[in-house]
Amino acid sequence: MEAAAEHVGNAPDTGYIGRVPVRSLWLLMLYASDLFRMRGVGQVGLEDSPDDLPDLVAEILARAVELRQRRHLSLGYSSREAVLNRVRGRIDLLTTERHQLLSRGLVACRFDELTIDTPRNRFVRAALEAVSRCVRRKDTAHRCRSLASGMRSMGVSGHAPTRAAMSVDRFGRHDADDRFMVAAAKLAFDLALPTESAGANVLSLPEREVTWVRRLFERAVGGFYDVVLSPQGWNVQCGRTLGWQVRQKTQGIDKILPSMKTDVVLSHTATGQRIVIDTKFTSIVTSGWHRDETLRSGYIYQIYAYLRSQVGRGDALADNASGLLLHPSVGSTVDETVFIQGHRIRFATVDLTASTADIRSQLLRFSQG
């Protein structure tokens, strides 16, 4: 896949990342998000209007923030250091002695203070500010900016935490109501990202952004199947690690033997189906020695290893599993199948320039054999 980026400012028009419409990236972001999983199959109308997705998510986020403000935003503890006239928390002996504070009736202390200025609240405030810059409707943008300003006046200030920091944030029993609000904030941040860099011209993206889109495609496929197929009795596993059938080994082999980690595994016990999906963000074919185009041999070896390494373990689903190598495409479609040693292996593409309904139907078709 060829990728590109150019800044175009606010986002009345969708624009492109390379030849991929930003609205398709927004759709992938929705499928990859926790918000999509939380809303459930009966409430996935968001995907019907990908061009309006930032506005819809902004409204969801604004509504969630308003509800939390009515019930009071969650509080948390932050570490502070201060010179006080009484002991609070732990005494900082070194600072107290160095500045001779005791002679003046003071003491340096380190203590935890209950505050509304938590990383979670700062993240939500920053998400409101970010999504307000990419929505189409002026009233929605104003609503988000007003809520962000209100959170600042309440004491939510400072820099927003990184996504890495938020990934380790855990929700306790008393702050479970924050989960939906934070899920909406994460999706709002994601939706704002392409509009800050998307343009109509085709340029080269830095490698880190190509990697980001590749991971997005993988998470989107897993998220879509999780929401749509789980109610139909399918078990959807993302990032499943497969083990080799090792019978004898030398002492140091465990340190150098690579593991096998699949992107998505779909299993349906009632019908005896298992589909091992490996997503790629490259062209499905490449130049061959004796022909113009050929499938990439390395990818075939990979999916073959995923399938054959699990045979003979007493798992009927694994013995008859099929494989799917799934690539994105722009304006073209490939869907070919071959049987190798009893395993059906499918090579297919998802056309990201298609409509939302077509992208959805393509993904559903791949799960139906």
C-alpha positions as CSV (number, residue, x, y, z in Angstrom):
1,M,0.0,0.0,0.0
2,E,1.2,3.4,-0.9
3,A,0.8,6.0,1.9
4,A,0.9,9.8,2.0
5,A,0.3,12.9,4.1
6,E,-0.1,16.6,3.7
7,H,-1.5,19.2,6.1
8,V,-4.9,20.7,5.0
9,G,-6.0,22.4,8.2
10,N,-9.6,22.0,9.4
11,A,-11.5,19.2,7.8
12,P,-14.6,20.1,5.7
13,D,-13.3,17.7,3.1
14,T,-12.2,14.2,3.8
15,G,-8.9,14.1,2.0
16,Y,-6.6,11.2,1.5
17,I,-3.7,9.4,3.2
18,G,-1.9,8.3,0.0
19,R,-4.7,6.9,-2.1
20,V,-6.8,5.8,0.9
21,P,-9.7,8.2,1.8
22,V,-9.5,9.5,5.3
23,R,-13.2,8.5,5.8
24,S,-12.0,4.8,5.4
25,L,-9.3,5.4,8.0
26,W,-12.0,6.8,10.3
27,L,-14.1,3.7,9.7
28,L,-11.1,1.5,10.6
29,M,-10.5,3.6,13.8
30,L,-14.2,3.0,14.8
31,Y,-13.8,-0.8,14.3
32,A,-10.6,-0.8,16.3
33,S,-11.9,1.3,19.1
34,D,-13.2,0.3,22.6
35,L,-16.2,2.5,21.9
36,F,-17.4,0.3,19.0
37,R,-17.2,-2.8,21.3
38,M,-19.1,-1.0,24.1
39,R,-21.9,0.2,22.0
40,G,-22.7,-3.3,20.7
41,V,-24.1,-4.7,17.5
42,G,-27.5,-3.0,18.1
43,Q,-26.0,0.5,18.2
44,V,-23.4,0.5,15.5
45,G,-25.1,3.1,13.4
46,L,-22.0,5.2,13.7
47,E,-20.4,3.3,10.8
48,D,-23.2,4.2,8.4
49,S,-21.9,7.8,8.1
50,P,-18.0,7.7,8.2
51,D,-17.8,11.3,6.8
52,D,-19.7,12.5,9.8
53,L,-17.9,10.2,12.3
54,P,-15.9,13.0,14.0
55,D,-19.1,14.9,14.7
56,L,-20.9,11.9,16.0
57,V,-18.0,10.9,18.2
58,A,-17.6,14.5,19.4
59,E,-21.3,14.5,20.4
60,I,-20.9,11.2,22.2
61,L,-17.8,12.4,24.1
62,A,-19.5,15.8,24.9
63,R,-22.5,14.0,26.3
64,A,-20.4,11.6,28.3
65,V,-18.4,14.5,29.8
66,E,-21.6,16.4,30.7
67,L,-23.0,13.3,32.5
68,R,-19.8,12.9,34.4
69,Q,-19.7,16.6,35.4
70,R,-23.2,16.3,36.8
71,R,-22.1,13.4,39.0
72,H,-18.7,15.1,39.6
73,L,-15.6,14.1,37.7
74,S,-13.5,11.4,39.3
75,L,-10.8,12.4,41.7
76,G,-7.4,11.0,42.2
77,Y,-4.3,11.4,44.2
78,S,-1.2,13.3,43.1
79,S,2.1,13.5,44.9
80,R,3.1,17.0,46.2
81,E,6.0,18.6,48.1
82,A,5.4,21.7,50.2
83,V,6.8,23.6,53.2
84,L,4.1,23.7,55.8
85,N,3.6,24.8,59.4
86,R,2.4,21.3,60.4
87,V,3.3,17.8,59.5
88,R,1.4,16.3,56.6
89,G,2.4,13.0,55.1
90,R,6.1,12.3,55.3
91,I,8.7,14.7,56.5
92,D,11.5,15.6,54.0
93,L,14.3,15.6,56.6
94,L,17.1,16.6,54.1
95,T,15.2,19.7,52.9
96,T,14.0,20.6,56.3
97,E,17.5,20.5,57.8
98,R,19.2,22.2,54.8
99,H,17.0,25.2,55.0
100,Q,16.7,25.2,58.8
101,L,13.0,25.2,58.6
102,L,12.3,24.0,62.1
103,S,13.8,27.2,63.6
104,R,11.1,29.1,61.8
105,G,8.3,26.7,62.8
106,L,8.1,25.1,59.4
107,V,8.7,21.6,58.0
108,A,9.1,20.2,54.4
109,C,6.6,17.5,53.7
110,R,5.8,15.0,50.9
111,F,2.2,13.9,50.7
112,D,-0.6,12.7,48.4
113,E,-3.4,15.2,47.7
114,L,-6.9,14.4,46.4
115,T,-7.3,16.4,43.1
116,I,-9.5,16.6,40.0
117,D,-6.4,17.2,37.9
118,T,-5.8,13.5,37.1
119,P,-4.2,12.1,34.0
120,R,-7.6,10.7,32.9
121,N,-9.4,14.0,33.2
122,R,-6.5,15.8,31.4
123,F,-6.7,13.2,28.6
124,V,-10.5,13.8,28.2
125,R,-10.0,17.6,28.2
126,A,-7.3,17.4,25.5
127,A,-9.5,15.0,23.4
128,L,-12.3,17.6,23.5
129,E,-9.9,20.3,22.2
130,A,-8.5,18.0,19.5
131,V,-11.8,16.8,18.1
132,S,-13.2,20.3,18.1
133,R,-10.7,21.1,15.3
134,C,-11.9,18.4,13.0
135,V,-15.7,18.4,13.3
136,R,-17.9,19.9,10.6
137,R,-20.6,21.5,12.7
138,K,-19.8,24.7,14.4
139,D,-22.2,24.1,17.3
140,T,-20.5,20.8,18.0
141,A,-17.1,22.4,17.9
142,H,-18.2,25.2,20.2
143,R,-19.7,22.6,22.6
144,C,-16.5,20.7,22.8
145,R,-14.4,23.8,23.3
146,S,-16.8,25.0,26.1
147,L,-16.6,21.7,27.9
148,A,-12.8,21.7,27.7
149,S,-12.7,25.3,29.0
150,G,-15.0,24.3,31.8
151,M,-12.8,21.4,32.8
152,R,-9.8,23.9,32.9
153,S,-11.7,26.2,35.2
154,M,-12.6,23.3,37.4
155,G,-8.8,22.6,37.8
156,V,-8.1,20.1,35.1
157,S,-4.9,21.6,33.6
158,G,-1.5,20.6,32.6
159,H,-0.3,18.4,29.8
160,A,-2.3,15.5,28.6
161,P,-0.8,12.0,29.2
162,T,0.4,10.0,26.3
163,R,-1.5,7.1,24.8
164,A,1.1,4.8,26.3
165,A,0.4,6.2,29.8
166,M,-3.4,5.8,29.3
167,S,-3.0,2.2,28.2
168,V,-2.0,1.2,31.7
169,D,-4.8,3.2,33.3
170,R,-7.1,0.8,35.3
171,F,-10.7,1.4,36.1
172,G,-11.8,0.5,39.7
173,R,-15.2,-0.4,41.0
174,H,-15.9,3.2,41.9
175,D,-14.9,4.8,38.6
176,A,-16.3,2.4,36.1
177,D,-18.5,5.2,34.7
178,D,-15.3,6.8,33.3
179,R,-14.7,3.8,31.0
180,F,-17.2,4.9,28.3
181,M,-16.0,8.5,28.5
182,V,-12.3,7.5,28.1
183,A,-13.2,5.1,25.2
184,A,-14.9,8.0,23.4
185,A,-11.9,10.3,24.1
186,K,-9.4,7.8,22.7
187,L,-11.5,7.5,19.5
188,A,-11.8,11.3,19.3
189,F,-8.0,11.6,19.5
190,D,-7.6,9.0,16.7
191,L,-10.1,10.7,14.4
192,A,-8.3,14.0,14.8
193,L,-5.0,12.5,13.8
194,P,-5.5,12.0,10.0
195,T,-7.2,15.3,9.5
196,E,-4.1,17.0,10.9
197,S,-1.9,15.4,8.2
198,A,-4.2,14.4,5.3
199,G,-4.1,16.1,1.9
200,A,-5.1,15.5,-1.7
201,N,-1.5,15.1,-2.9
202,V,0.2,11.7,-2.8
203,L,3.5,12.0,-0.9
204,S,5.5,9.5,1.1
205,L,4.7,8.9,4.7
206,P,7.4,8.5,7.3
207,E,7.8,4.8,8.2
208,R,6.4,5.3,11.7
209,E,3.0,6.4,10.1
210,V,3.0,3.5,7.8
211,T,3.5,1.2,10.8
212,W,0.6,3.0,12.6
213,V,-1.8,2.5,9.7
214,R,-0.8,-1.2,9.4
215,R,-1.5,-1.8,13.1
216,L,-4.8,0.1,12.7
217,F,-5.9,-2.2,9.9
218,E,-5.1,-5.2,12.1
219,R,-7.0,-3.9,15.1
220,A,-9.9,-2.9,13.0
221,V,-10.4,-6.3,11.5
222,G,-10.3,-7.9,14.9
223,G,-12.6,-5.3,16.4
224,F,-15.1,-5.7,13.6
225,Y,-15.3,-9.5,13.9
226,D,-15.5,-9.3,17.7
227,V,-18.5,-7.1,17.6
228,V,-20.4,-8.6,14.7
229,L,-19.6,-12.3,15.0
230,S,-19.5,-12.9,18.7
231,P,-23.3,-12.7,19.1
232,Q,-23.5,-15.4,16.4
233,G,-21.6,-17.9,18.5
234,W,-18.1,-17.2,17.1
235,N,-15.2,-17.0,19.4
236,V,-12.9,-14.2,18.3
237,Q,-9.3,-14.1,19.6
238,C,-6.9,-11.3,18.7
239,G,-3.2,-11.7,19.1
240,R,-3.3,-15.4,19.9
241,T,0.1,-17.1,20.4
242,L,0.5,-20.5,18.9
243,G,3.0,-23.1,20.2
244,W,5.2,-25.4,18.2
245,Q,4.8,-29.1,18.6
246,V,8.2,-29.6,20.1
247,R,9.2,-33.2,21.2
248,Q,12.9,-32.9,21.8
249,K,15.0,-29.7,22.1
250,T,18.5,-28.5,23.1
251,Q,19.0,-26.4,26.1
252,G,19.2,-23.0,24.4
253,I,16.6,-23.4,21.7
254,D,13.9,-21.6,23.7
255,K,16.0,-18.4,23.6
256,I,16.1,-18.3,19.8
257,L,13.0,-20.1,18.5
258,P,10.5,-17.5,17.3
259,S,7.0,-17.6,18.6
260,M,3.9,-17.6,16.3
261,K,1.4,-14.9,17.0
262,T,-1.7,-14.7,14.9
263,D,-3.6,-11.5,14.2
264,V,-7.2,-12.9,14.5
265,V,-8.6,-16.4,15.0
266,L,-12.3,-17.0,14.4
267,S,-13.7,-20.3,15.8
268,H,-17.3,-21.6,15.7
269,T,-17.6,-24.9,17.6
270,A,-21.1,-25.7,16.5
271,T,-20.2,-25.7,12.8
272,G,-16.6,-26.9,13.3
273,Q,-15.1,-23.8,11.6
274,R,-11.8,-22.1,12.4
275,I,-10.4,-19.3,10.3
276,V,-6.8,-18.1,11.0
277,I,-6.5,-14.5,9.7
278,D,-3.2,-12.7,9.1
279,T,-3.5,-9.1,8.0
280,K,-0.9,-7.3,5.9
281,F,-0.6,-3.7,4.8
282,T,1.2,-4.3,1.5
283,S,0.2,-5.2,-2.0
284,I,-1.1,-8.7,-2.1
285,V,1.1,-9.5,-5.1
286,T,4.6,-8.7,-6.1
287,S,6.8,-9.1,-9.2
288,G,7.8,-12.6,-10.0
289,W,10.8,-14.2,-11.8
290,H,8.8,-15.7,-14.7
291,R,5.5,-13.8,-14.5
292,D,4.4,-10.3,-13.9
293,E,2.7,-10.9,-10.6
294,T,2.9,-13.5,-7.9
295,L,1.8,-13.9,-4.3
296,R,4.4,-13.2,-1.7
297,S,6.0,-16.5,-0.8
298,G,7.0,-15.5,2.7
299,Y,3.4,-14.7,3.6
300,I,2.3,-18.1,2.3
301,Y,4.9,-19.9,4.4
302,Q,3.7,-18.0,7.4
303,I,0.0,-18.9,7.1
304,Y,1.0,-22.4,6.2
305,A,3.0,-22.7,9.4
306,Y,0.1,-21.3,11.5
307,L,-2.2,-24.0,10.1
308,R,0.0,-27.1,10.0
309,S,1.8,-26.6,13.3
310,Q,-1.5,-27.1,15.1
311,V,-2.5,-30.3,13.4
312,G,-2.5,-33.6,15.4
313,R,-3.2,-32.2,18.8
314,G,-6.7,-33.6,19.2
315,D,-8.3,-30.3,18.3
316,A,-10.8,-31.0,15.4
317,L,-11.1,-27.2,14.7
318,A,-7.3,-26.9,14.3
319,D,-7.1,-30.1,12.1
320,N,-9.6,-28.6,9.6
321,A,-8.8,-24.9,10.0
322,S,-8.6,-22.6,7.1
323,G,-6.4,-19.5,6.6
324,L,-7.0,-16.0,5.3
325,L,-4.3,-13.6,4.2
326,L,-6.1,-10.2,4.2
327,H,-4.7,-7.1,2.5
328,P,-6.1,-3.7,2.0
329,S,-6.4,-2.4,-1.6
330,V,-7.3,0.7,-3.5
331,G,-9.8,0.4,-6.3
332,S,-9.2,-3.3,-6.9
333,T,-10.3,-6.6,-5.5
334,V,-8.6,-10.0,-5.2
335,D,-10.3,-13.1,-3.8
336,E,-8.6,-16.4,-4.6
337,T,-8.5,-19.7,-2.8
338,V,-6.3,-22.8,-2.8
339,F,-6.3,-26.1,-0.8
340,I,-2.9,-27.2,0.5
341,Q,-2.7,-30.5,2.4
342,G,-6.4,-30.2,3.3
343,H,-6.3,-26.6,4.5
344,R,-8.3,-24.0,2.6
345,I,-6.1,-20.8,2.2
346,R,-7.7,-17.7,0.9
347,F,-5.9,-14.6,-0.5
348,A,-8.2,-11.6,-0.4
349,T,-8.3,-7.8,-0.3
350,V,-10.5,-5.2,1.2
351,D,-11.1,-2.2,-1.1
352,L,-10.7,0.8,1.2
353,T,-12.1,3.2,-1.5
354,A,-15.4,1.4,-1.4
355,S,-18.5,2.6,0.6
356,T,-18.9,1.7,4.2
357,A,-21.6,-0.9,3.3
358,D,-19.3,-2.5,0.8
359,I,-16.3,-2.7,3.2
360,R,-18.6,-4.2,5.8
361,S,-20.0,-6.8,3.4
362,Q,-16.5,-7.7,2.2
363,L,-15.4,-8.4,5.7
364,L,-18.5,-10.5,6.4
365,R,-18.0,-12.5,3.2
366,F,-14.6,-13.6,4.4
367,S,-16.0,-15.1,7.6
368,Q,-18.6,-17.1,5.6
369,G,-16.2,-19.3,3.8
